[in-house]
Amino acid sequence: MKNIKVVAFDCDGVMFDTINTNKAYYNYILNHFGRPEMTSEQLAHVHMHTVHEAIRSLFKDQHSIEKASAYCKTLNYFQFLQYMEIEPFLKILLKKLKSKYKTAVATNRTDTMSYILTKYNLDKYFDIVVTALDVKKPKPFPDPLIKILKHFKIEPENLIYIGDSKLDEEASTAAGVFFAAYKNNDLNADFHINSLKEIEKILVS
């Protein structure tokens, strides 16, 4: 891994355990419209996708999608962030990486990412943050990772991306970058890790 210059992170499932946050948020919306709470399969889907894709998958028909999307705009998503749990070792790893590598975030989150980084005092550790709002096509398309490559003017072999979902795998493959699968052995990846400490072993030691 001598050619690696940039380490990029997904947010949900890697930097933070946000499954309970998304569960509370989308079930709140479903309850408002008198619909049953999500199944485990639906939760897994919305956890990976943008809010727009999530609403489309939960409400199906266009009229319901439009009503749900309008309701989302009235909600304060930040009330649900209390359910987030920062991943152990994240800050320690970022401090160690900064001495040798550039760092980035590539996430399908939208307007909540800036708030999250500030709330947890993480914004100072990242050189660029790419959300679904910053690209034409978010993950599983490679656009977020390609934007990072262009920002740093590097080649694909200079970037490693840490993600936990099929969307992350597909985006990494399409961009041609190294991929570290976090807590998901079902993904095709260059590395499979179960702790961020393992990234330190791969890149820092």
FIVO-814481 format. One record per residue (C-alpha): z, y, x; residue in three letters. Coordinates in Angstrom, 1 decimal. Layout:
+--------+--------+--------+------+
!      w !      v !      u ! code !
+--------+--------+--------+------+
!      Z !      Y !      X !  Ala !
...
+--------+--------+--------+------+
END
This chain:
+--------+--------+--------+------+
!      w !      v !      u ! code !
+--------+--------+--------+------+
!    0.0 !    0.0 !    0.0 !  Met !
!   -0.5 !    2.3 !    2.9 !  Lys !
!   -3.3 !    4.2 !    1.1 !  Asn !
!   -1.1 !    5.3 !   -1.8 !  Ile !
!   -0.6 !    9.0 !   -2.1 !  Lys !
!    0.4 !    9.5 !   -5.7 !  Val !
!    2.8 !    7.6 !   -7.9 !  Val !
!    2.3 !    8.1 !  -11.7 !  Ala !
!    4.7 !    7.0 !  -14.5 !  Phe !
!    4.3 !    6.3 !  -18.2 !  Asp !
!    7.1 !    7.8 !  -20.2 !  Cys !
!    8.1 !    5.6 !  -23.1 !  Asp !
!    9.3 !    2.2 !  -21.8 !  Gly !
!    9.3 !    3.2 !  -18.2 !  Val !
!   11.0 !    6.5 !  -17.6 !  Met !
!   13.0 !    6.1 !  -20.8 !  Phe !
!   13.9 !    3.4 !  -23.3 !  Asp !
!   12.6 !    5.2 !  -26.4 !  Thr !
!   12.0 !    2.3 !  -28.8 !  Ile !
!   15.0 !    3.3 !  -30.9 !  Asn !
!   13.8 !    6.9 !  -30.9 !  Thr !
!   10.4 !    5.9 !  -32.3 !  Asn !
!   11.9 !    3.5 !  -34.7 !  Lys !
!   14.2 !    6.2 !  -36.2 !  Ala !
!   11.4 !    8.8 !  -36.3 !  Tyr !
!    8.7 !    6.7 !  -38.1 !  Tyr !
!   11.1 !    4.9 !  -40.4 !  Asn !
!   12.4 !    8.4 !  -41.5 !  Tyr !
!    8.8 !    9.4 !  -42.4 !  Ile !
!    8.2 !    6.1 !  -44.2 !  Leu !
!   11.4 !    6.4 !  -46.2 !  Asn !
!   10.4 !    9.9 !  -47.2 !  His !
!    7.3 !    8.5 !  -48.9 !  Phe !
!    9.2 !    5.6 !  -50.4 !  Gly !
!    7.7 !    3.0 !  -48.1 !  Arg !
!    9.4 !    0.1 !  -46.4 !  Pro !
!   10.5 !    0.4 !  -42.9 !  Glu !
!    8.3 !   -0.8 !  -40.1 !  Met !
!    7.9 !   -4.4 !  -39.1 !  Thr !
!    8.5 !   -5.4 !  -35.5 !  Ser !
!    4.7 !   -5.6 !  -35.1 !  Glu !
!    4.3 !   -2.1 !  -36.5 !  Gln !
!    7.0 !   -0.7 !  -34.2 !  Leu !
!    5.4 !   -2.3 !  -31.2 !  Ala !
!    2.1 !   -0.6 !  -32.1 !  His !
!    3.4 !    2.9 !  -32.8 !  Val !
!    5.5 !    2.7 !  -29.6 !  His !
!    2.4 !    2.6 !  -27.5 !  Met !
!    0.1 !    5.0 !  -29.3 !  His !
!    0.0 !    8.7 !  -30.0 !  Thr !
!    1.7 !   10.1 !  -33.1 !  Val !
!   -1.8 !   10.6 !  -34.7 !  His !
!   -2.7 !    7.0 !  -34.2 !  Glu !
!    0.7 !    5.8 !  -35.3 !  Ala !
!    0.5 !    7.7 !  -38.6 !  Ile !
!   -3.0 !    6.4 !  -39.2 !  Arg !
!   -1.9 !    2.8 !  -38.6 !  Ser !
!    1.1 !    3.1 !  -40.9 !  Leu !
!   -0.5 !    4.9 !  -43.9 !  Phe !
!   -4.1 !    3.6 !  -43.8 !  Lys !
!   -5.9 !    5.6 !  -46.5 !  Asp !
!   -7.0 !    9.1 !  -45.7 !  Gln !
!   -5.1 !   10.9 !  -48.5 !  His !
!   -1.8 !    9.3 !  -47.4 !  Ser !
!   -2.5 !   10.0 !  -43.7 !  Ile !
!   -3.1 !   13.6 !  -44.5 !  Glu !
!    0.1 !   13.9 !  -46.5 !  Lys !
!    2.2 !   12.1 !  -43.8 !  Ala !
!    0.6 !   14.2 !  -41.0 !  Ser !
!    1.5 !   17.4 !  -42.9 !  Ala !
!    5.1 !   16.1 !  -43.4 !  Tyr !
!    5.3 !   15.4 !  -39.6 !  Cys !
!    4.7 !   19.0 !  -38.9 !  Lys !
!    7.7 !   20.0 !  -40.9 !  Thr !
!   10.0 !   17.7 !  -39.0 !  Leu !
!   12.0 !   18.6 !  -35.9 !  Asn !
!   11.3 !   15.6 !  -33.7 !  Tyr !
!   14.0 !   16.7 !  -31.3 !  Phe !
!   16.7 !   15.4 !  -33.6 !  Gln !
!   15.6 !   11.9 !  -32.8 !  Phe !
!   15.7 !   12.3 !  -29.1 !  Leu !
!   19.4 !   11.4 !  -29.2 !  Gln !
!   18.3 !    7.8 !  -29.2 !  Tyr !
!   16.6 !    8.0 !  -25.9 !  Met !
!   18.1 !    6.3 !  -22.8 !  Glu !
!   17.0 !    7.3 !  -19.3 !  Ile !
!   16.0 !    4.3 !  -17.2 !  Glu !
!   18.5 !    3.4 !  -14.5 !  Pro !
!   17.5 !    4.4 !  -11.0 !  Phe !
!   14.8 !    6.8 !  -12.2 !  Leu !
!   16.2 !   10.0 !  -10.6 !  Lys !
!   17.2 !    8.2 !   -7.4 !  Ile !
!   13.7 !    6.8 !   -7.1 !  Leu !
!   12.0 !   10.2 !   -7.7 !  Leu !
!   14.2 !   11.8 !   -5.1 !  Lys !
!   13.1 !    9.2 !   -2.6 !  Lys !
!    9.5 !    9.3 !   -3.5 !  Leu !
!    9.2 !   13.1 !   -3.2 !  Lys !
!    9.6 !   13.0 !    0.6 !  Ser !
!    6.4 !   11.0 !    1.0 !  Lys !
!    4.3 !   11.0 !   -2.2 !  Tyr !
!    3.1 !   13.2 !   -5.0 !  Lys !
!    4.3 !   12.2 !   -8.4 !  Thr !
!    2.8 !   12.4 !  -11.9 !  Ala !
!    3.3 !   11.5 !  -15.6 !  Val !
!    0.6 !   10.1 !  -17.8 !  Ala !
!    1.8 !    9.7 !  -21.3 !  Thr !
!    0.5 !    9.5 !  -24.9 !  Asn !
!    3.3 !   11.8 !  -25.9 !  Arg !
!    2.2 !   15.2 !  -27.0 !  Thr !
!    4.4 !   18.4 !  -27.4 !  Asp !
!    7.7 !   16.7 !  -26.7 !  Thr !
!    7.2 !   15.8 !  -23.1 !  Met !
!    8.0 !   19.2 !  -21.7 !  Ser !
!   11.3 !   19.3 !  -23.6 !  Tyr !
!   12.3 !   15.8 !  -22.5 !  Ile !
!   11.7 !   16.6 !  -18.8 !  Leu !
!   13.7 !   19.8 !  -19.0 !  Thr !
!   16.5 !   18.2 !  -21.0 !  Lys !
!   17.0 !   15.5 !  -18.4 !  Tyr !
!   16.3 !   17.9 !  -15.4 !  Asn !
!   13.3 !   15.9 !  -14.3 !  Leu !
!   10.6 !   18.6 !  -14.4 !  Asp !
!   11.2 !   19.5 !  -10.8 !  Lys !
!   10.3 !   16.0 !   -9.6 !  Tyr !
!    6.7 !   15.9 !  -11.0 !  Phe !
!    3.7 !   17.7 !   -9.6 !  Asp !
!    1.6 !   17.2 !  -12.7 !  Ile !
!    2.3 !   16.0 !  -16.3 !  Val !
!   -0.6 !   14.8 !  -18.4 !  Val !
!    0.0 !   14.3 !  -22.1 !  Thr !
!   -2.3 !   13.2 !  -25.0 !  Ala !
!   -2.9 !   17.0 !  -25.6 !  Leu !
!   -4.3 !   17.5 !  -22.1 !  Asp !
!   -7.3 !   15.1 !  -22.3 !  Val !
!  -10.1 !   14.4 !  -24.8 !  Lys !
!   -9.3 !   10.7 !  -24.9 !  Lys !
!   -5.7 !    9.5 !  -24.3 !  Pro !
!   -4.8 !    5.9 !  -23.2 !  Lys !
!   -6.2 !    3.3 !  -23.4 !  Pro !
!   -9.0 !    5.4 !  -22.1 !  Phe !
!   -8.7 !    6.3 !  -18.4 !  Pro !
!   -8.9 !   10.0 !  -18.9 !  Asp !
!   -5.2 !   10.8 !  -18.1 !  Pro !
!   -5.4 !    8.9 !  -14.8 !  Leu !
!   -8.8 !   10.4 !  -14.0 !  Ile !
!   -7.3 !   13.8 !  -14.6 !  Lys !
!   -4.6 !   13.0 !  -12.1 !  Ile !
!   -7.1 !   11.8 !   -9.5 !  Leu !
!   -9.1 !   15.0 !   -9.9 !  Lys !
!   -6.0 !   17.2 !   -9.7 !  His !
!   -5.0 !   15.7 !   -6.3 !  Phe !
!   -8.6 !   15.2 !   -5.2 !  Lys !
!   -7.9 !   11.6 !   -4.3 !  Ile !
!   -9.7 !    8.2 !   -4.7 !  Glu !
!   -8.5 !    5.5 !   -7.2 !  Pro !
!   -7.0 !    3.4 !   -4.3 !  Glu !
!   -4.7 !    6.3 !   -3.6 !  Asn !
!   -2.9 !    6.1 !   -7.0 !  Leu !
!   -0.5 !    3.6 !   -8.4 !  Ile !
!    0.5 !    3.8 !  -12.1 !  Tyr !
!    3.7 !    2.3 !  -13.6 !  Ile !
!    3.3 !    1.3 !  -17.2 !  Gly !
!    4.6 !   -1.2 !  -19.7 !  Asp !
!    1.9 !   -1.7 !  -22.3 !  Ser !
!   -1.6 !   -3.0 !  -22.8 !  Lys !
!   -2.8 !    0.5 !  -23.1 !  Leu !
!   -1.5 !    1.3 !  -19.6 !  Asp !
!   -3.2 !   -1.9 !  -18.3 !  Glu !
!   -6.5 !   -0.9 !  -19.9 !  Glu !
!   -6.3 !    2.7 !  -18.6 !  Ala !
!   -5.5 !    1.6 !  -15.1 !  Ser !
!   -8.2 !   -1.0 !  -15.0 !  Thr !
!  -10.8 !    1.5 !  -16.3 !  Ala !
!   -9.7 !    4.1 !  -13.8 !  Ala !
!   -9.7 !    1.6 !  -10.9 !  Gly !
!   -6.1 !    2.4 !   -9.8 !  Val !
!   -3.3 !    0.1 !   -8.8 !  Phe !
!   -1.1 !   -0.9 !  -11.7 !  Phe !
!    2.6 !   -1.9 !  -11.7 !  Ala !
!    3.6 !   -3.6 !  -15.0 !  Ala !
!    7.2 !   -2.7 !  -15.9 !  Tyr !
!    9.2 !   -5.4 !  -17.8 !  Lys !
!    6.1 !   -7.0 !  -19.2 !  Asn !
!    4.8 !  -10.1 !  -17.5 !  Asn !
!    2.1 !  -10.6 !  -20.0 !  Asp !
!    0.0 !   -7.8 !  -18.5 !  Leu !
!   -2.6 !   -8.2 !  -15.8 !  Asn !
!   -1.3 !   -6.1 !  -12.9 !  Ala !
!   -1.2 !   -5.7 !   -9.2 !  Asp !
!    2.6 !   -5.9 !   -9.4 !  Phe !
!    5.1 !   -7.0 !  -12.0 !  His !
!    8.5 !   -5.4 !  -11.8 !  Ile !
!   11.7 !   -5.5 !  -13.8 !  Asn !
!   13.5 !   -2.6 !  -12.2 !  Ser !
!   12.4 !    0.7 !  -10.7 !  Leu !
!   14.2 !   -0.4 !   -7.6 !  Lys !
!   11.3 !   -2.7 !   -7.0 !  Glu !
!    9.0 !    0.3 !   -6.7 !  Ile !
!   11.2 !    1.7 !   -4.0 !  Glu !
!   10.8 !   -1.7 !   -2.1 !  Lys !
!    7.0 !   -1.6 !   -2.5 !  Ile !
!    6.5 !    2.1 !   -1.5 !  Leu !
!    9.5 !    3.5 !    0.3 !  Val !
!   10.8 !    0.7 !    2.5 !  Ser !
+--------+--------+--------+------+
END
